[in-house]
Amino acid sequence: MSANWFDRAIASVAPRAAARRVLARQAFETLTRGYDGAAKGRRTDGWRAPGSSADTEIGVAGALLRDRMRDLVRNNPHAAKAVAVLVNNIIGAGIMPRAASGDDRLDRKVDALFERWMAECDADGQLDFYGLQTLICREMVEAGEVLVRRRLRRASDGLPVPLQLQVLEADFLDATKSGALGAGRLVQGIEFDPVGKRRAYWLHAEHPGDAYGALQNGLQSRPVPAAEIAHVYEKQRTQARGVPWGAPVIRSLRDLDDYEVAELVRKKTEACVTAIVFGDDEAQQGIAPSVVDADGNRVEQFEPGLIAYARGGKDIRFNQPSATGGYGEYKRASLHTISAGFRVPYELLTGDLSQVNYSSIRAGLVEFRRQIDAVQWQLFIPMLCAPVWRWFTEAAWAAGQIPSPTVPVEWSPPKFEAVDPQKDAMANLLSIRSGTMTLAEVIARQGRNPDAVLAEIAATNAKLDALGLVLDSDPRRVTKTGSAQTSDPATDPDADEPADYPSADAETEPAQADQQD
């Protein structure tokens, strides 16, 4: 800040005083600077922004958020679709494990054992492991969190591995258990030791919302060791519990519901009144129409085809319902807001593809798939899949079925369906040929076990060799060696002309690629 004329006048007789004056004014200006978002005034009146911790906020609002979101998913089609889209993309057909100890014999044995166990891993006896993944992910998105409890079984139960999984809703956690507990502490039913590590979960014996459970003293809780529980939720802050993924748009969903109901009632009301009979002059017109039925009884509700008679009515005027202006625009804007709150593309939430082309939908899906990839590898696999695999190998080792309680594992999330399968296939081919990706990685991205696929390919090739069949580069042409049976179009006039298949060895010219795009 430059000195003004008054500063210069003071400086002519007292330079030090003038310098202190300029520096003090500069310091004052610095103190008055700040973020506009932190300014206080009429524009920010009513903006509540407390500095409470995440656990405090969730402790106050978590249960109500959970109940409201469940109600919306039950009754609001857009909320139900948003949850379904997230679950279908995160889980799909299932996140598959593959033993990766480096010992092929051990890996095959562990994988075969897991295949048998996963069909009977549900404590309720209804779902397999991948079905449980879908249920757990749905609870995580809809309710914000879910608990999975390890249930060890007896050898006499006849299970491939004496272990099952029990899925518990977040309501089982006793949220009233909060405060100090010896040297540790309790936070909404989760017990922490002095260093902040989870030590136990205080669980109700029955669901608190179940009438039978309440009558059977199901509201009492007891601690279950944290090693027996997998707590799956999204951590947005350093919080102990989760919140529903649609929490930012709960009010928007409700407002859209109310708007649609109000619009529907207005249209029904307008459609009910067909005509009103007025008097021939203003003096004979009543303040309100008097509507009577055939018996002369007053009718006090609107019905389709209603004709209302005013007092002394002689002139009839037909009702003309007004057009619904702006309804589509408002609903589209509201659905854009809802899709942003759920972090789902608008097109996937609504199924409306009228405003997109190949490039725009692909660009939108790339960002969405990057988010799904992060959820799979940073949330779902560490919080659920890794503990379950550890429980499985420990139980199998304790039962004497494998030599070690620890077996390394690799996980294969479900593949994303290609927008243009041919372009994606060529991209995979170029990645393999250039050495930037292995064949096993490409197969794993398809959601399949590379070892199983390669073994299947080898078995198929061996069977073809045994039958004396040779596959041509054109998949429609199969030649049997040692015989004249062939379907080569050059010699068979009845055969179809071969399609122009791209060669794997051919180089794709950039100009041609641009023309195809």
C-alpha angles and dihedrals in degrees: 000000000000123000118258128221092272092055090050091049091053091044090059090065104019113022095175093053091049091050092050089049093053093046092048091052091050091051090050092051090050092052092051093054119094148121118316088218089063095048119117124218145096093312092058099040111132094021105136112200109158120184094230123142123259091250091053093050094046091046090058100040107019099093094045092047089051094049094046094048091050090051091051092049089050095049110017115075094203093054090047091050093048092054091046093050093051094047094046092052098041096045109011107159090348143285102269126211125216123190111239107182093130091242104107094199093051092044093053091048094050093046092050091048091050091050090057094043098048091062090062102029096106113100088209090054096230111094136043124227094277091048088053089051089057092048093047093048091049091053091047092054099037102038098022097240144027137192126224116196126202112233115193114204136201121262087240091065089081098231120150086237120015094241137097136177126233119199114213126188118235089253089076089071110094101233091186090071101093133132140052119338112185108295090341133055143230122232115188094321098323117111119213128193123228093276093050099258118140110256106170146352119228105221133184116236090229135020108279090224094055113100093208092049092052091053090051093055090260091151091076114096136204133188121265117194113259090232087068095054134070109200110200120193142119116266111213094160134007090290132149096215138031137240131217114279091232094055094113092059103037090109092044091054091049093047091051090051091050092047093052092047092049091048091048093049091049092052092046091050092050091047093052096060107070099171144344123218112218133187121267091249135024094254091063095049115103124223090244132014118258109220119194133175128229091283093051095254118144115254113214101180135065119249132179112278093017118168112195121206119209119207109284090003118179105147122068125213121188121223118242112198112223122241118259101248119196096000095123094045093049093048092048091050091048092051090051088055092047093048090051091051092052091041090236125131113257091236093055092046096051105020088231107143096161094106100046139079132192095277097046096046091047092050091050093048093049091061092042092050091049088056092047090049090054092049092050097048102031101037119013101038096045095041100041117005097047095050092046092051090049091050090048096051092044092051092045091050092047088052090052095245099119129030098233135041090217122062120168114237140197122208126215115199118204118280123253114241111247120247087209109017095191094055092046091049092051090048090053090048092052091047091054093045093048092049096240092116135025127228089245091057092051092050091047090053087059088061095251135116109259093209092052092047094049091047089051091050091050092049091048092050091049090051091050090050091050091052092045094240124150121197115218123216085256102071091212092063119077120173125195112216117235094023139078093238105123139137099208109152089217091067102022113067091190094057120101119251110262118252120246099256118186114247118239089221095051117103116233111232114225091228091055092048090052091050091051091051 
